[in-house]
Amino acid sequence: MTLLQPVFSEPALAPDALVRDHAQRLGHKLRQIRAAAFPPASLKDFRRLTPTETVRFLGVTDSYLRQLAPTLKGLSEYGQNPARRTYSLDDLYLLREHLEAGSRTKGKYLPRRAGVERLQLIAVANFKGGSAKTTTAANLAQYLALMGYRVLAIDLYPQASLTALMGATPETDVAASQTLYSAIRWDDQVVPTRSVIRKTCIPGLHLIPAGLQLMEFEHETPRILASRAQRGQTFVSRIAQAISAVDADYDIVVMDCPPQLGFLTLSALAAATSVLITIHTQMLDVLSMEQFLVMLSDLLAVVAKAAPGGHIAYDWFRYLITRHEPTDGPQSQMARLLRQLFPDHVLQNPTLKSTAISDAGLTSQTIYEVQRNQFTRATYDRALESVTAVNAEILSLMRLSWGRAG
């Protein structure tokens, strides 16, 4: 009896070669798309702000800004007519400095932490993809910087999605020694944290980019723990120690954790002062969330034993509903369920699903960076209002943890 041969068979190519070929082809195409939006010879830049946006970030009236702008030296020369003037982010910072100098309330326009107010470290986490974790981290970091805070964004995801959103191409702009791995590695080649920090196009917002090198920490840590078990070595404090070296330089750190409970995520959770877990309110995502929380609770108990004092204390722990469609009955039902189960831990404001947010990501931008005229006004305004409401609520939690009015 003769066995039938398959009618079709794929070319005889080894799996590793096939996958490598696919990666190269995909990477080439993605770099073409990115180059069309941001030519290699240019650096990513932030668009100019309208007067309406400027007064919103500064917290002053439109009439006051129109009076102030013509008299303040150093503002860029766009639109001499005060009614049509637009503002760069450098202009925004210059305005903040001027307003702060003339304010009777210290920190009103440059709201830096002071005294006993500790550095806020926010870990944005979820081990399921598609929950808008990275977009949430990018939006939050940018918003806080636009509001006048000194912010450090740390990309802990080896695929480097946050890095790309912040304007750096992982394949070409991030060398092997320029990720957080270089500051937390176990050997004698560790470098100062400050050496892996870079500026972004937003004044006050700095970045520690990611790259595949971060996977080395996941691979090396089990071996190190096994070999040094008798000497009390632990991975828990690695990220906290790295950040402590630049504690005085920032008010807030936003950490985009990998979508798995590995050593990087657990070290970030141990370093964090607050945790934000993103949730897409589809049944499969919520089922996954249950598994995530069970695993997280067990691992946090282990981490707490290794932490100083034998415990971990967060200023706040919140769930953020993302990619929400209010007109979707099952999603709304699931959102209500979560609010009923965790009334004190689900943020009041969800991030809405929007083509403005998703389309912005296609060109490695956030909703704060894209131009309003790229979308219908209603679509853009609805998306921006949603994202800003979430970020403002998180900022209120941070301010309360400092003992300030929300």
C-alpha positions in Angstrom: 0.0 0.0 0.0 1.4 3.3 -1.0 0.9 6.3 1.3 -0.6 9.3 -0.4 1.7 12.3 -0.7 0.3 15.7 0.4 -1.0 17.8 -2.4 0.8 20.8 -1.0 3.9 21.2 1.1 5.8 24.3 2.2 9.4 24.8 1.0 11.9 22.8 2.9 13.2 25.6 5.1 14.3 25.1 8.7 12.0 26.8 11.2 14.6 29.1 12.6 15.5 30.3 9.1 11.9 30.7 8.2 11.1 32.8 11.3 14.3 34.8 10.9 13.3 35.6 7.3 9.8 36.7 8.3 11.3 38.9 11.1 13.7 40.6 8.6 10.9 41.2 6.0 8.5 42.5 8.7 11.2 44.7 10.2 12.1 46.1 6.8 8.5 47.0 6.1 8.0 48.6 9.5 11.1 50.7 9.1 9.8 51.9 5.7 6.5 52.9 7.4 8.3 54.7 10.2 10.7 56.5 7.8 7.7 57.9 5.9 6.4 59.4 9.1 9.7 60.4 10.6 12.6 60.6 8.1 15.9 59.2 9.5 17.6 62.6 9.2 15.1 64.2 11.5 14.3 63.8 15.2 10.8 63.3 16.4 9.2 66.6 17.4 6.1 67.5 19.2 3.5 69.6 17.4 2.8 73.2 18.5 0.0 73.7 21.0 -3.1 75.8 20.4 -4.0 78.6 22.9 -6.8 76.4 24.2 -4.5 73.6 24.9 -1.9 75.9 26.4 -4.2 77.4 29.0 -5.5 74.0 29.8 -2.1 72.7 30.7 -1.1 76.0 32.5 -4.3 76.4 34.4 -4.8 80.1 33.4 -7.5 81.9 31.4 -7.3 82.5 27.7 -7.5 86.3 28.2 -4.6 86.3 30.6 -2.5 84.3 28.2 -3.3 86.7 25.3 -2.1 89.6 27.5 1.0 87.8 28.8 2.4 86.3 25.5 3.3 89.5 23.7 5.2 90.8 26.7 7.2 87.7 27.5 10.7 87.6 25.9 11.9 84.3 24.6 8.7 82.9 23.1 8.9 81.5 19.6 7.8 83.8 16.8 4.8 81.9 15.5 1.7 83.9 14.8 2.2 87.5 15.9 -1.5 87.9 16.2 -2.2 86.8 19.9 -5.4 85.2 18.8 -3.6 83.0 16.3 -0.4 82.4 18.2 0.6 78.8 18.8 3.1 77.6 21.4 6.0 75.1 21.4 6.7 72.9 24.4 9.7 75.1 25.2 7.2 78.1 25.2 5.0 76.1 27.6 8.0 75.6 30.0 9.0 79.3 29.7 5.5 80.3 30.6 5.5 78.0 33.6 8.7 79.5 34.9 7.4 83.0 34.5 4.1 82.2 36.2 5.8 80.3 39.0 8.2 83.2 39.7 5.2 85.6 40.1 3.0 83.2 42.1 2.4 83.4 45.8 1.8 79.7 45.9 5.0 77.7 45.6 4.7 74.8 43.1 1.5 76.0 41.5 2.9 76.1 38.0 6.0 74.0 38.5 4.5 71.3 40.8 7.7 69.6 41.8 7.8 67.2 44.8 9.5 68.6 47.9 10.4 67.8 51.4 9.2 64.4 52.5 7.2 63.7 49.3 8.7 60.5 48.0 9.3 59.7 44.3 6.2 58.2 42.8 7.0 55.0 40.9 4.0 53.6 38.9 4.1 50.1 37.5 1.7 49.7 34.6 1.0 45.9 34.3 -1.0 43.1 32.7 0.2 39.8 31.4 -2.2 39.7 28.5 -1.5 41.6 25.3 -4.1 43.9 23.9 -5.0 45.7 27.1 -3.5 49.0 25.9 -0.8 48.8 28.7 1.9 50.5 26.7 -0.4 53.2 25.2 -1.6 53.9 28.7 2.0 54.3 30.0 3.0 56.6 27.2 -0.1 58.8 27.5 0.3 59.0 31.3 4.0 59.9 31.1 3.4 62.6 28.4 0.5 64.1 30.2 2.4 64.4 33.5 5.3 66.1 31.8 3.0 68.5 30.0 1.5 69.3 33.4 5.0 70.4 34.6 6.3 67.3 36.4 9.7 65.8 35.9 9.0 62.3 34.6 11.1 59.3 33.8 9.5 56.6 31.6 11.2 53.2 31.8 10.5 50.6 29.1 10.9 47.1 30.6 9.3 45.3 27.6 12.0 43.7 25.4 9.9 44.4 22.3 10.3 48.1 23.1 6.9 49.4 22.1 7.1 52.3 24.6 10.5 53.1 23.3 9.1 53.5 19.8 6.2 55.7 21.0 8.8 57.9 22.6 10.6 58.4 19.4 13.5 55.9 19.4 13.8 53.1 17.0 14.9 50.0 19.0 16.7 48.4 16.0 18.8 51.4 15.1 18.7 54.0 18.0 19.2 51.7 21.0 22.6 50.0 21.5 23.1 46.9 23.6 24.4 49.0 26.5 21.6 51.6 26.5 18.7 49.8 28.2 18.0 49.3 31.9 19.7 45.9 31.7 23.0 47.7 31.8 22.2 49.3 35.2 20.8 46.1 36.8 23.0 43.3 35.3 24.7 41.0 37.7 28.3 41.2 36.6 31.0 43.8 36.9 29.9 45.6 33.7 27.0 47.4 35.4 26.8 51.1 34.5 25.3 54.1 36.3 21.6 54.5 35.7 22.1 58.1 34.5 24.1 56.8 31.6 21.1 55.0 30.0 18.7 57.9 30.4 17.9 60.0 27.3 15.8 63.1 26.6 12.6 63.0 24.6 10.9 65.6 22.5 8.9 66.7 25.6 10.8 68.9 28.1 10.8 67.2 31.5 10.2 63.7 30.1 13.1 61.4 29.9 13.3 57.8 28.8 15.2 54.6 29.6 14.6 52.6 26.4 14.2 48.9 26.0 15.7 46.2 23.7 16.2 42.5 23.5 19.1 42.8 25.9 16.5 43.0 28.8 15.9 39.3 28.2 19.3 38.6 29.6 18.1 39.6 33.0 15.3 37.0 32.8 17.9 34.4 31.7 20.6 35.2 34.2 18.7 35.8 37.3 17.7 32.1 38.0 21.4 31.1 37.7 22.5 33.9 40.0 19.9 33.2 42.6 20.9 29.5 42.6 24.6 30.2 42.9 24.3 32.9 45.5 21.4 31.5 47.6 23.5 31.2 50.6 24.7 34.8 50.4 21.3 36.4 50.5 21.3 37.8 47.0 17.9 38.7 45.6 16.6 40.2 42.4 13.8 42.1 44.1 15.7 45.3 44.8 17.6 45.5 41.5 15.3 48.0 39.8 14.7 50.0 43.0 18.4 50.4 43.5 18.9 51.6 39.9 16.2 54.2 40.2 17.4 55.4 43.6 20.5 56.7 42.0 18.4 59.3 40.1 15.7 59.8 42.8 16.3 63.5 43.2 16.0 64.2 39.4 12.4 63.2 39.0 8.9 63.5 40.6 7.3 60.5 38.9 8.6 57.3 37.2 6.3 55.4 34.9 7.3 51.8 34.3 5.9 49.8 31.4 6.1 46.2 32.5 6.4 43.2 30.2 3.2 41.2 29.7 4.4 38.3 31.9 5.2 37.8 35.5 8.9 37.4 35.1 11.8 38.8 37.1 11.7 42.2 35.4 8.0 42.6 36.3 8.4 41.4 39.8 11.4 43.6 40.4 9.3 46.6 39.0 6.4 45.7 41.3 8.7 45.6 44.3 10.2 49.0 43.4 6.8 50.6 42.7 4.9 52.9 45.0 1.7 52.4 43.0 0.3 49.9 40.6 -2.0 50.4 37.6 -3.5 47.3 35.9 -5.1 47.7 32.5 -8.2 45.7 31.7 -10.1 45.2 28.4 -13.6 44.3 29.5 -14.1 41.3 27.2 -15.0 38.0 28.8 -11.7 36.3 27.7 -9.7 39.2 29.0 -11.4 39.2 32.4 -11.0 35.5 32.7 -7.3 36.0 32.0 -7.3 38.7 34.6 -8.5 36.2 37.3 -5.5 34.0 36.5 -3.2 37.0 36.5 -4.3 38.1 39.9 -4.0 34.6 41.5 -0.5 34.3 40.2 0.4 37.9 41.1 -0.8 37.5 44.7 1.3 34.4 45.2 4.4 36.0 43.7 3.9 39.3 45.6 3.8 37.3 48.8 7.2 35.8 48.0 8.6 39.2 46.9 7.3 40.8 50.1 9.3 38.3 52.3 12.4 39.4 50.5 11.6 43.1 50.6 12.9 45.4 53.4 10.7 45.0 56.4 9.1 41.9 55.0 6.3 43.7 53.3 5.3 45.8 50.3 3.0 48.8 50.7 1.5 50.7 47.8 0.1 54.2 47.9 -2.7 53.1 45.6 -3.6 50.0 43.5 -6.1 50.6 40.7 -7.6 48.9 37.6 -8.1 50.9 34.5 -10.8 49.9 32.0 -9.3 50.4 28.5 -10.5 50.2 24.9 -14.0 50.6 26.3 -17.1 50.8 24.0 -20.0 52.2 26.1 -22.5 51.1 23.4 -21.3 47.5 23.6 -23.7 45.7 26.0 -21.5 42.9 27.2 -18.5 45.3 27.8 -20.7 47.7 29.8 -22.0 44.7 31.8 -18.5 43.5 32.6 -17.4 47.0 33.5 -20.3 47.3 36.0 -19.4 43.9 37.4 -15.9 45.0 38.1 -17.0 48.2 39.7 -19.4 46.3 41.9 -16.7 43.8 42.9 -13.9 46.4 43.4 -15.7 49.7 44.1 -12.6 51.4 45.6 -10.1 50.1 43.1 -11.5 50.7 39.6 -10.8 54.1 38.2 -13.9 56.1 37.6 -12.8 57.1 34.1 -12.3 54.5 31.4 -10.2 54.9 28.3 -12.5 54.7 25.3 -11.8 52.7 22.2 -11.1 55.2 19.4 -9.7 55.3 15.9 -7.8 58.5 16.9 -5.9 56.6 19.5 -5.2 53.5 17.4 -4.4 55.4 14.3 -1.9 57.6 16.2 -0.1 54.4 17.3 0.4 53.4 13.7 2.9 56.3 13.3 4.4 55.8 16.8 2.5 58.8 18.2 0.1 59.3 21.0 -3.2 61.2 21.1 -1.3 64.2 22.5 1.0 64.3 19.5 -1.3 63.9 16.5 -2.9 66.8 14.9 -6.6 67.3 15.5 -7.3 67.9 11.7 -6.2 64.3 11.0 -9.6 63.1 12.4 -13.1 64.4 12.6 -13.3 66.9 15.5 -15.8 64.8 17.4 -13.6 61.7 17.2 -10.4 63.5 18.2 -12.0 65.5 21.0 -13.8 62.4 22.4 -10.5 60.4 22.5 -8.5 63.2 24.0 -11.1 63.9 26.7 -11.2 60.3 27.6 -7.4 59.9 27.9 -7.0 63.2 29.8 -9.7 62.3 32.3 -7.9 59.1 33.1 -4.6 60.8 33.5 -6.0 63.6 35.6 -7.6 61.0 37.9 -4.2 59.2 38.3 -2.5 62.5 39.0 -5.0 63.2 41.7 -4.1 59.9 43.4 -0.5 60.8 43.3 -1.0 64.2 44.7 -3.1 62.7 47.5 -0.3 60.3 48.3 1.9 63.4 48.7 -0.6 64.9 51.1 -1.7 67.5 48.6 -5.2 68.4 47.5 -6.2 66.1 44.6 
